Amino acid sequence: MKCSTWILCMFTAFTFAACREKTSDEERRIRETSNAVLTAIEKNDEKAFRQLMAADLKDIGEDEKSLSRKFRLVHDYYAEHTHGKRPDIQVKDSLTTFGKRVVFVPIYNGRGLKGSLREVRLMLGFGPVKYYPLDKISAFELHVFHHSHNDVPLPEEDFPGF
């Protein structure tokens, strides 16, 4: 009886270790790609950013002009509010409705008067791995919030629509 319990414990430990290693490798790859995206934004290198997009633009409802316009907007907010300091990259464990892993990059979080800028977030989507490799992003959104009421906190995270 003791031998079978020991074997079960060892099997469980090895399974856990294997799953943890896979997750760590995925997260490492996601972080590397996220850093490459931030580097492209910091350098205002739209071509490098475009090369990090996995999906065909038409598949995500974009064209070259709209992508360029969104990239400029992201770059402008990023340059204005980060002041050369790279924000933390937060890889979320949960998935969107479409099975994408979400990376949350808080660009700005401030306090102010009603109507002023409250928060700016860059949301990156990765995967699903079955369709898109982790060395490319499959979606991105810029979330910009303004103060509507000084005492109402924003939710910790709003998942993007991708």
Number of C-alpha atoms within 10 A of each C-alpha: 5 7 8 9 10 11 11 12 12 12 12 12 11 12 12 11 12 12 11 12 12 11 13 12 12 15 17 14 16 26 18 15 19 26 15 17 23 20 15 20 20 18 13 17 15 17 10 15 21 18 12 19 18 18 15 11 16 9 9 12 9 13 13 11 9 12 16 16 12 16 21 16 13 22 19 14 17 24 17 12 13 14 8 10 11 15 14 11 17 14 18 11 10 11 15 14 11 10 15 20 24 25 22 21 20 19 23 19 12 11 12 12 12 13 12 14 17 20 17 21 21 21 22 24 25 27 23 16 13 7 11 16 15 24 19 24 27 26 20 20 17 18 16 14 16 17 19 13 11 14 8 8 9 11 6 6 9 11 16 18 10 19
